[in-house]
Amino acid sequence: MIKLIGHVRNFSSSPSLNVIQNVTVVGGGLMGSGIAQVAAQAGQNVTIIDVKPELLEKAQKSIKSNLVRVAKKTFKDDAAKAEQFVKDSFDRIKVSTKIEDGANVDLIVEAIVEKLDAKQELFKKLDDLSPEHTIFASNTSSISINEICSGIKRKDRFGGLHFFNPVPVMRLLEVIKGDDISEATYQAMMAWGKSVGKTCITCKDTPGFVVNRLLGPYSAEALRMYERGDASKEDIDIGMKLGAGYPMGPFELADYTGLDTNKFALQVMYEKTGNPVFEPIPLLHKMVEEGKLGIKTGEGFYKYNKNKFHYRKKKIIIDINMKHELTISGDASGKDIDVGMKLGAGYPMGPLELADYTGLDTKVQVLATLYEKTGLAVFKPIAVLNKLVSEGRIGRKSGEGIYKYESK
Ligand SMILES: NC(=O)c1ccc[n+]([C@@H]2O[C@H](COP(=O)([O-])OP(=O)(O)OC[C@H]3O[C@@H](n4cnc5c(N)ncnc54)[C@H](O)[C@@H]3O)[C@@H](O)[C@H]2O)c1
């Protein structure tokens, strides 16, 4: 399965900053594999570099299955085209454990471990190995772009490209401008972001950039509300989904991202800004110390059980995972399940109504990512849901999903 390349790839490297055709992604983990996938899907040649061969193999597997899913959706009436799309995209991706194999390209996106010294060391090596025109970018969520590039010569060809998880699904890309970035590099990054299907927004090198900076106080205040006993976490989650239209409540989101990551992000923003809104939250620290990190450890604000569907009050997981309610749909109709959850569990919207409202395509993608990440059977996408999506019945926005709607 693994396709390691044994020599430096001879790209017809374009000296123009505007034409990015050959891309290297360093770090083939969760984010790196997603970035590689979207670039390959867009017709670019991609090399993934990782220090661990087993992670390269894992990245290839996950990219392949994601490509199959995308192909089914894009070419639903043409199996041959779908197959060709998967083959072509996958064939554009090469992998290697040697950094030299990825140096001679137009753009290098770094998605390695979130540690300043590791990122600095990597870019110093690449600065010596890469040709003049190569642009460097970091996918860091919390480290300063200026600090990462402080030791290299090509500061004018360096910036942040902050993707969101899961990369193939999330449409946003934050393009971060360090102090020394040139206009040409910035424009090339914006154009590249667009070429891989993202909507780009621009931000200076400020802690948390746009989205995490705004999500930080929101998530911190949700935790404090719960800590103070102002409202239950379930109600806060439902409130933000149904009242503010957020696809996930703050506690679901924290469990999904990982409480350790949340704690780290708040800590960095507090250290860098001194803003009391980011001050440490005792509840969060306690939960991290207890190893309650969210989905990845089986427990965070909610419980996730490997073998048995287990959820306190059965509220939010039902909303996330269609499996349970559709599995039991032989016992009760969809309508009855919705009514039951509304009247019996105080759910303001039934889980199936909510799924249609959010979009079944989004549900399938989120479930697939959760399943891949956690291995929990509860997240395994189910046939009936995949079928609805492949038929274009994706919920309210298409006029039909689990229910039919008069107008879209
Ligand atoms: N996970 C998220 O939701 C998210 C979102 C946005 C940005 N980010 C950022 O993306 C980066 C990667 O995060 P992730 O979640 O994909 O991490 P991850 O742990 O899934 O993947 C990191 C990969 O980098 C590899 N690696 C480590 N050091 C390396 C080196 N020197 N050279 C080559 N490979 C190396 C590891 O083997 C691993 O496969 C981090 O900077 C993180 O802050 C993460």
The ligand as an ORCA input file, in Angstrom:
! r2SCAN-3c Opt
* xyz 0 1
  N      -6.188     18.946     15.050
  C      -6.813     20.077     14.745
  O      -8.035     20.214     14.920
  C      -6.007     21.222     14.149
  C      -6.683     22.270     13.522
  C      -5.936     23.300     12.918
  C      -4.557     23.266     12.992
  N      -3.924     22.231     13.650
  C      -2.453     22.241     13.682
  O      -1.975     21.322     12.706
  C      -0.738     20.750     13.138
  C      -0.851     19.244     13.111
  O      -1.927     18.840     13.920
  P      -2.584     17.388     13.794
  O      -3.808     17.422     14.623
  O      -2.646     16.986     12.368
  O      -1.467     16.504     14.536
  P      -1.179     14.944     14.392
  O      -0.531     14.549     15.663
  O      -2.390     14.200     13.934
  O      -0.100     14.855     13.205
  C       1.210     15.343     13.304
  C       2.098     14.473     12.422
  O       3.370     15.090     12.285
  C       4.363     14.073     12.309
  N       5.612     14.721     12.689
  C       5.988     15.184     13.901
  N       7.202     15.785     13.809
  C       7.587     15.698     12.504
  C       8.726     16.148     11.772
  N       9.714     16.819     12.354
  N       8.775     15.885     10.444
  C       7.776     15.203      9.824
  N       6.677     14.762     10.464
  C       6.581     15.010     11.788
  C       3.834     13.047     13.296
  O       4.422     11.793     13.087
  C       2.332     13.070     12.994
  O       1.991     12.124     11.990
  C      -0.446     21.350     14.518
  O       0.391     22.451     14.365
  C      -1.833     21.796     15.000
  O      -1.786     22.877     15.893
  C      -4.610     21.207     14.219
*
